[in-house]
Amino acid sequence: MDKFRKLTSSAIPLSIENVDTDQIIPARFLKATNRDGFGENLFRDWRFNKDGTINHEFILNDNTFTGSILVAGDNFGCGSSREHAAWALHDYGFKVVVSSFFADIFKGNALNNGVLPVQVSAEYLQELFTVINKDANAQIEVDLEKEKITILATGSAEAFEINPYKKTCLINGYDDIDFLISNTTAIEKFENNRI
């Protein structure tokens, strides 16, 4: 995984609540077992019409909004436990998803795949939507080390929480195996002291 410490980016506002994993990546696209290529089908049934043409009404098809931060409505990632949802978001280019609530399994899958889920208050989420819709180029800073998200134009900030273990993994670009390998010396010392 890529290391993540701080990200400053514009954001894409997806002000829809209860976005489930089948909407993030429909089940018919879950045939592959590696992580590559899922981004092209992210929000497939919203991004494209039934005849395969582009749905110009959907926010990801609006060139006004760009960035590697997705600001989503409440209860993002509900539904099934498919890890492919996190794969699709990451493959599309999102590094952060902001919402006022995440389904637990989705949150874990996102963290395991290099996508930082930033949970904020409902009030701060609404403030983000307001700022982004007013200025599509508004810069949002997500500081993982300080566990803080900031709207740079206004200075408005809010703290968020993240599991300390997952924070360490993201900062260092570790998956679970990399984390264990990074602790080889400490593990060997512990094992040797037990003998």
C-alpha positions, 0 to 999 in steps of 0.5 A: 500500500501507499504511505498516507500521512496528509492529503490536500485535495478538492472533493467530489460530493455524493450527497446520497445516504445509505449507499450500499456496497452493491451500489458502489460495485454491483455484484455482476462485476465481482468475478475477478480475484485481484484488485485491478480494474474495479474502478471502471465499474465504480457506481456503474448503475449510477454512472451509466444508463441501462443502454450503456451511455453516460449518465451526465446527471451523476456527480462522477460524470460532472467534470466540475468536481474532481479530487481524490476525496469522496464526501458521501452521505450518512451510512456509507458502505452498508449492505454486504461485506464485499471487499471489492467496494474498497477495491473499486474506490481505490482503483478509481483514485479515491484515497479518502471517503468522508461520511457521518457514518460508515458500516463497520465491515466497509470501514475495515475493508477500506482501511485494509486497502489504503482508503481512509474512512473519515467519520465526521459529525452530521453538522460538519458533513453538511458544512463540507457539502455546502463549501464544495457545492459553492466552490468545486475547487475548495481544498480539503486537508486530511491529516492522518497523523493529527486525525484532523480534517480541515476546510482550508478556505475557512479554517473550519476543522474537525477531529476524527478517530482511527484505530491506532493499529490501522493508523500505523499501517496507513502511515507506513504503507503496511498491510497486516503482513508488512506490519508483522515483518516490521516487528520481526526483531521484537517478535524474535526477542519475545520468543527467545525470552520464552525459552 
